[in-house]
Amino acid sequence: MSQRPRSGLAAVSSALLAMSRHLEVRDVLKTIVASARELLDAQYAALGVPDDHGGFAQFVVDGVSDEQWKAIGPLPRQHGILAAMLQEAKVERLADVRRDPRFEGWPSAHPDMADFLGLPIRDGDEVIGALFLANKNCPKPEGGCGFTEEDEELLSILAQHAAIALTNARLYERSRELTIAEERSRLAHELHDAVSQKLFSLRLTAQAATALIDRDPSRAKGELHQVAALAAEAADELRAAVVELRPAALDEDGLVATLRTHIQVLDRAHTARVTFAGRGVKALPSAQEEAVLRVAQEALHNALRHSGAEHVDVTLDRRGSGAVLRVTDDGSGFDPKAIRRAGRHLGLVSMRDRASGVGGTLTVESAPGKGTVIEMEVPGG
């Protein structure tokens, strides 16, 4: 390290500072990958976070365009060099990854790679990721690797700090999820207590009115007025609870950021690739934003739990003063008419109700084996 120019040390410092600025896991991963590629002057860089099923919960790349990434296809499995780094927890520096006996090929759209440097990211004894770079931008020695021992040392330093940043981001997200869960539990108890008391009073008052209807109509009429008053109070309690249950993130971050965060969490939690793009959307009336979020959540639940989709794409685009939400999956699809005849709804009724309740529309396009597209349009303010 003593022979590296000061500019190199400055680059390391910048990379570490960049990692420390982010709290969302996905943002931390992207920063790690971009910092590693820039620091070591490589053409490609990637970071995979393993799941418990032989695949990757997350896989972030830098140096590959969005079009290339889509053409490559599903996330890789844990095999070949990637598996070696995860299982054996050792550094791999290769002159040509394609000549390694563990190399198992890659999809046709995958960029061609030769010299390779990869190493595990560890949190104590646990391997929490694999970071690797390919195609060093420099003249290569005959039959040798462009990546040097000094590069390996730099990447090791970066990986150690990456482990800290990634662990902190996970703890932050977990803390936020627990806070939300605790708040929902508190509200559920309050809602249950308040509404249960009102409904109990309603029942007793209605019973009293029934008993008085024949022998004392005047008192029965008074009891029925009380029933109406209690019903109005119960409705007010429910409305207040619904307002309080509005996702806090909507008020704090807005619809686009809230959707993006929600989808990032789903992308980590499921084997399917879940993506989001928000384009030009302005703030909407609060009721419309909440309706859009709820419909997106319901549509995503169906796609991830029932359709067997490998890819789910969510877009939110501006249309006039309003917005259009579109949730598209490549899953098994269904016949909407058959679903209705069978008395099943897959949440479609509630989604349509939410859309119409804010002056919007909802359309569903699906067929067996053809995937599903759910589109919701809201008018804006």
C-alpha positions in Angstrom: 0.0 0.0 0.0 2.9 2.4 0.6 3.8 2.4 -3.1 0.2 3.2 -4.3 -0.2 6.9 -5.3 -2.1 9.3 -3.1 -4.9 9.4 -5.7 -5.4 5.6 -5.1 -5.8 6.2 -1.3 -8.2 9.0 -2.0 -10.2 6.7 -4.2 -10.4 4.1 -1.4 -11.5 6.8 1.1 -14.2 8.0 -1.3 -15.5 4.5 -1.8 -15.7 3.9 1.9 -17.5 7.2 2.5 -19.9 6.4 -0.3 -20.8 3.1 1.3 -21.4 4.7 4.7 -23.9 7.2 3.3 -26.6 4.6 2.4 -28.9 2.7 4.7 -31.0 0.8 2.2 -29.4 -2.6 1.4 -29.9 -2.4 -2.4 -28.2 1.1 -2.4 -25.3 -0.2 -0.4 -24.8 -3.1 -2.8 -24.8 -0.9 -5.8 -22.3 1.5 -4.2 -20.0 -1.4 -3.3 -20.0 -2.7 -6.8 -19.5 0.6 -8.5 -16.8 1.6 -6.1 -14.9 -1.7 -6.7 -15.1 -1.4 -10.5 -13.8 2.2 -10.4 -11.2 1.6 -7.8 -9.6 -1.4 -9.7 -10.4 0.0 -13.2 -12.3 -3.1 -14.3 -14.8 -3.4 -17.2 -17.3 -5.4 -15.1 -18.1 -5.9 -11.5 -20.8 -7.8 -9.6 -21.9 -8.7 -6.1 -24.1 -11.7 -5.2 -25.9 -12.2 -1.9 -26.7 -15.9 -1.5 -30.1 -17.3 -0.5 -30.7 -20.6 1.3 -31.8 -22.4 -1.9 -28.7 -22.5 -4.1 -29.5 -19.2 -5.8 -29.0 -15.5 -5.0 -31.3 -13.3 -3.0 -29.7 -10.3 -4.7 -27.3 -9.9 -7.6 -26.0 -6.5 -8.5 -23.9 -5.7 -11.5 -22.0 -2.6 -12.8 -20.7 -2.2 -16.3 -23.6 -4.0 -17.9 -26.5 -2.0 -19.5 -30.1 -2.6 -18.6 -30.7 -4.0 -22.0 -27.9 -6.5 -21.7 -29.0 -7.4 -18.2 -32.5 -8.2 -19.4 -31.2 -10.2 -22.3 -29.0 -12.3 -20.0 -32.0 -13.7 -18.2 -32.6 -15.1 -14.7 -30.2 -14.6 -11.9 -27.3 -17.2 -11.8 -27.3 -20.1 -9.5 -24.5 -20.9 -7.1 -22.2 -22.8 -9.3 -18.7 -22.7 -10.7 -16.4 -19.9 -9.5 -19.2 -18.2 -7.6 -19.9 -21.3 -5.6 -16.2 -21.8 -4.9 -16.0 -18.3 -3.4 -19.1 -18.8 -1.3 -18.3 -22.3 -0.1 -14.5 -22.2 0.3 -14.3 -18.5 1.3 -11.1 -17.9 -0.6 -9.8 -15.3 -3.1 -9.8 -16.3 -6.8 -7.5 -14.5 -9.2 -7.4 -16.0 -12.6 -5.8 -15.1 -15.9 -8.8 -16.5 -17.9 -11.9 -17.5 -16.0 -13.0 -19.5 -19.1 -10.1 -21.9 -18.8 -10.8 -22.8 -15.2 -12.0 -26.4 -14.8 -14.9 -25.1 -12.6 -16.2 -22.8 -15.3 -19.6 -23.8 -16.5 -20.3 -21.3 -19.2 -22.8 -18.4 -19.3 -25.9 -17.3 -21.3 -25.4 -16.2 -24.9 -26.1 -12.6 -24.1 -23.5 -12.5 -21.3 -20.5 -10.3 -22.0 -17.2 -12.1 -22.6 -14.9 -12.1 -19.6 -11.3 -13.2 -19.3 -9.1 -12.1 -16.3 -11.0 -12.3 -13.1 -10.6 -11.3 -9.4 -13.2 -12.4 -6.9 -13.4 -12.8 -3.1 -16.0 -13.6 -0.5 -17.5 -10.9 1.8 -17.6 -12.2 5.3 -19.3 -11.1 8.5 -17.2 -13.0 11.0 -17.3 -16.7 10.0 -20.4 -16.2 7.8 -20.1 -15.6 4.0 -22.7 -13.0 3.2 -21.7 -12.3 -0.4 -19.3 -12.7 -3.2 -17.7 -9.7 -4.9 -15.9 -10.1 -8.2 -14.4 -8.1 -11.1 -13.5 -9.0 -14.7 -11.5 -7.6 -17.6 -9.0 -5.2 -16.1 -8.5 -2.2 -18.3 -4.7 -2.5 -18.8 -2.2 -4.4 -21.0 -2.1 -8.0 -19.9 1.1 -9.9 -19.5 1.5 -12.9 -21.8 -0.7 -15.6 -20.3 -1.1 -13.7 -17.1 -3.8 -11.8 -15.2 -4.3 -8.1 -15.4 -5.3 -8.0 -11.7 -2.3 -7.7 -9.4 -1.6 -8.7 -5.8 -2.1 -5.0 -4.9 -5.5 -5.1 -6.5 -6.3 -8.1 -4.4 -5.2 -6.3 -1.3 -7.3 -3.3 -2.2 -10.4 -5.4 -2.9 -9.9 -7.2 0.4 -10.0 -3.9 2.3 -13.0 -2.8 0.4 -14.8 -6.1 1.1 -14.1 -5.8 4.8 -15.8 -2.4 4.9 -18.5 -3.7 2.6 -19.4 -6.3 5.1 -19.8 -3.6 7.8 -21.9 -1.4 5.5 -24.1 -4.3 4.4 -24.6 -5.6 7.9 -25.5 -2.1 9.1 -28.0 -1.6 6.3 -29.6 -5.0 7.1 -29.9 -4.0 10.7 -31.5 -0.6 9.8 -34.1 -2.3 7.5 -34.8 -4.9 10.1 -35.3 -2.2 12.8 -37.6 -0.3 10.5 -39.7 -3.4 9.7 -40.0 -4.2 13.4 -41.0 -0.6 14.2 -43.7 -0.8 11.5 -44.9 -4.2 12.8 -45.1 -2.9 16.4 -47.1 0.1 15.2 -49.5 -2.0 13.3 -49.9 -4.3 16.3 -50.6 -1.4 18.5 -53.2 0.1 16.1 -54.8 -3.3 15.7 -55.3 -3.6 19.5 -56.7 -0.1 19.7 -59.0 -0.7 16.8 -60.2 -4.0 18.2 -60.9 -2.5 21.7 -62.7 0.6 20.4 -64.9 -1.0 17.8 -65.6 -4.1 19.9 -67.0 -1.8 22.7 -69.2 0.1 20.3 -70.5 -3.1 18.7 -71.2 -4.6 22.1 -73.2 -1.4 23.1 -75.0 -1.6 19.8 -76.1 -5.1 20.4 -77.4 -4.5 23.9 -79.3 -1.3 22.8 -80.9 -3.1 19.9 -81.9 -6.0 22.2 -83.5 -3.4 24.6 -85.4 -1.8 21.7 -86.7 -5.2 20.6 -88.0 -5.9 24.1 -89.7 -2.5 24.3 -91.2 -2.3 20.8 -94.6 -3.7 21.8 -95.2 -2.5 25.4 -93.4 0.9 25.3 -93.0 2.2 21.7 -91.9 5.6 22.9 -88.9 4.2 24.8 -88.2 1.7 22.0 -87.9 4.7 19.6 -85.4 6.3 22.0 -83.3 3.2 22.1 -83.3 3.0 18.3 -82.1 6.6 18.2 -79.3 5.5 20.5 -78.5 2.6 18.1 -78.1 5.1 15.2 -75.8 7.3 17.4 -73.6 4.3 18.4 -73.4 3.2 14.7 -72.3 6.7 13.7 -69.6 6.6 16.5 -68.4 3.2 15.3 -68.1 4.5 11.8 -66.1 7.4 13.0 -63.8 5.1 14.9 -63.2 3.0 11.8 -62.5 6.1 9.7 -60.0 7.4 12.2 -58.3 4.0 12.3 -58.1 3.8 8.5 -56.5 7.3 8.4 -54.0 6.3 11.1 -53.2 3.0 9.2 -52.2 5.0 6.1 -48.6 3.9 5.5 -46.3 6.3 7.2 -43.8 6.0 4.4 -46.3 7.6 2.0 -46.4 10.8 4.0 -42.6 10.8 4.6 -41.2 9.6 1.2 -44.1 9.8 -1.3 -45.6 7.2 -3.5 -42.6 6.5 -5.9 -40.1 6.1 -3.1 -42.4 4.0 -1.0 -43.2 1.7 -4.0 -39.5 1.4 -4.8 -38.6 0.4 -1.2 -41.4 -2.1 -1.0 -40.4 -3.7 -4.3 -36.7 -3.8 -3.2 -37.8 -5.8 -0.1 -39.8 -8.2 -2.3 -36.9 -8.6 -4.7 -34.7 -9.7 -1.8 -37.3 -12.0 -0.3 -38.4 -14.0 -3.4 -36.5 -15.9 -6.0 -38.4 -14.0 -8.8 -36.8 -10.9 -10.1 -39.0 -7.9 -9.1 -38.2 -4.5 -10.7 -39.7 -1.0 -10.5 -39.5 2.1 -12.7 -41.2 5.4 -11.9 -41.3 8.0 -14.6 -42.4 11.6 -14.2 -45.0 11.0 -11.6 -46.1 14.1 -9.6 -47.6 14.0 -6.1 -51.2 12.7 -6.1 -54.0 13.3 -3.7 -53.3 11.2 -0.6 -56.3 8.9 -1.1 -55.2 8.1 -4.7 -51.6 7.4 -3.6 -52.8 5.0 -0.9 -55.1 3.3 -3.4 -52.3 2.9 -5.9 -50.0 1.4 -3.2 -52.6 -1.0 -2.0 -53.4 -2.2 -5.5 -49.7 -2.7 -6.3 -49.3 -4.7 -3.1 -52.2 -6.9 -3.9 -51.1 -7.5 -7.5 -47.5 -8.3 -6.3 -48.9 -10.7 -3.8 -50.8 -12.6 -6.4 -47.8 -12.6 -8.8 -45.3 -13.8 -6.3 -47.5 -16.3 -4.3 -49.7 -17.8 -6.9 -48.4 -17.3 -10.5 -44.9 -18.9 -10.3 -43.5 -15.9 -12.1 -39.8 -15.5 -12.7 -40.0 -11.8 -13.5 -42.5 -9.2 -12.1 -42.2 -5.6 -13.5 -43.9 -2.7 -11.9 -44.1 0.7 -13.6 -45.7 4.0 -12.5 -46.0 6.6 -15.2 -47.4 10.0 -15.4 -50.6 10.4 -17.5 -51.9 13.9 -17.7 -52.3 15.1 -14.1 -52.7 11.6 -12.9 -50.7 8.3 -13.1 -50.9 4.8 -14.4 -49.7 1.8 -12.4 -48.8 -1.4 -14.3 -47.9 -4.7 -12.7 -46.7 -7.3 -15.3 -45.7 -10.9 -14.6 -44.6 -13.8 -16.7 -46.4 -16.4 -14.5 -49.0 -19.0 -15.3 -51.8 -16.5 -15.9 -55.5 -17.4 -15.5 -58.9 -17.0 -17.2 -60.6 -14.1 -15.5 -64.0 -15.4 -16.5 -63.3 -18.8 -15.1 -62.1 -17.2 -11.8 -65.4 -15.3 -11.5 -67.5 -18.4 -12.3 -65.6 -20.4 -9.6 -66.3 -17.7 -7.0 -62.6 -16.9 -6.6 -61.4 -13.3 -6.9 -57.6 -13.2 -6.3 -58.2 -9.8 -4.8 -59.6 -8.4 -8.1 -62.8 -7.2 -6.5 -61.0 -5.3 -3.8 -58.5 -3.8 -6.3 -61.4 -2.6 -8.5 -63.2 -1.2 -5.5 -60.0 0.7 -4.5 -59.6 2.1 -8.0 -63.2 3.2 -8.4 -63.3 4.6 -4.9 -60.8 7.3 -5.9 -62.2 7.9 -9.4 -59.8 5.5 -11.1 -60.1 2.5 -13.3 -58.6 -1.0 -13.2 -58.1 -3.5 -16.1 -56.9 -7.0 -16.0 -55.3 -8.9 -18.9 -54.5 -12.6 -18.4 -54.8 -16.0 -20.0 -53.5 -19.4 -19.0 -49.8 -19.6 -19.7 -49.6 -16.0 -20.8 -48.8 -14.1 -17.6 -50.9 -11.3 -16.2 -51.0 -7.5 -16.6 -52.9 -5.4 -14.1 -53.2 -1.7 -14.9 -54.7 1.0 -12.7 -55.2 4.6 -13.7 -56.0 7.4 -11.3 -57.0 11.0 -12.4 -54.7 13.0 -10.1 -55.8 16.3 -8.5 
